[in-house]
Amino acid sequence: MQKKTRFNSQLYAFFGWIGSRQISIFAKLTVPQYQSGCIWLHRIMPSAFSLAVKPCVAGSNGGKSWRRRGGARAEVVVAPKKRASTQKVPELSKQGIPHTDLHVREIVKRQSDDKKSAMLDLSQKPQFHPTFLEEAYDKCRNICAEYAKTFYLGTLLMTEERQKAIWAIYVWCRRTDDLVDGPNAPYMSSAVLDRWEERLHDIFDGRPYDILDAALTHTIHNFPLDIKPFRDMIEGMRMDTKIFRYANFQELYLYCYYVAGTVGLMSVPVMGIAPESPVSTQTIYNSALNLGIGNQLTNILRDVGEDSLRGRVYLPQDELGQFGLCDGDIFSRKVSDRWREFMKQQITRARFYFNQAEEGASQLHKASRWPVWSSLLLYRKILDAIEENDYDNLTKRAYVGRTKKLLMLPLAYSRAQSATHLRLLGTKFLGF
């Protein structure tokens, strides 16, 4: 196969073609031209060619002898081809912390108890005026619509009772996150989080502090919600005030569970499980947790540059080292080939968790699947955007435009309506 070159016209005459370690040389060239070309080529391609100058005795051209007086014959010797580098890219672990260590099974058991509502002390069940409750849920709805537009559109397909409950949970989670990342974050202290946890217990005991808390109190008495995922989220906020580096993926996974996996565990009792679901309740909860992990890993990859400006690095230190990287490479905000390879592996792991979440998303109550699938597909698109930015998440923030979001909703809706089809084709959409 002929190899194209970028040399000038003289050197095009110098070569016939290069391929399979063969070089044809036109005899019509003069020796000075021949030598000059070889020397120039040797300078620009020293690893491929070497030049040896020997006295010229005789040569042949089409059976006729020819001789150069007082000249020299330039012989091009092709060096053996160097084998392409086969350096293996490290494959990152996808194994987080066992769910038994997080006591997920106990949460599932408590939230799956149909008799929980009956066991609640009726004296603790708050009695709110209908108008007050309506206003409380309206406030939650407005906050959700403002800060989580795509997710909010998905909730509109749910029953009214489920809508209100999801809005109340979302608002509590957002307020909890704002303690660390909101406008009052500079005044954050462990004492503030301690008071927030005491307030959470009051909510579960039927003593809400304000109108937004009242919406969650009402939700807790309508659905079998356990307090542990809420407490675990507060623990994640504590981590954010004390820990600025993560030694390995297990440490990062624990953080992701606290701040995002817990949301999945809170949501399943409200979303509901399809009566015809053939999989275990535990499997569905595991999928919900995995969706939260995938979402948070994606948030981290999207916000690497922004977090570095605050002195935070949410990437495993040992994995950075495996790729010859360190915090300095992040703070320098320069995208290198090593960084790209590192990001490819990070994205692969995030997609792994989204793939693990698919089965559970397809087993939720039919009326609840759309917002879950919307979230899943939207976050996958963020990973696609990082790739489209050539893995530059140091100076650019990957985002999904409004048009793409709107185009994605019908796709999420179609997948949400066909659980059987989704189970069969789930692996086809890797890296969607």
Disulfide bonds with the S-S distance in Angstrom:
none
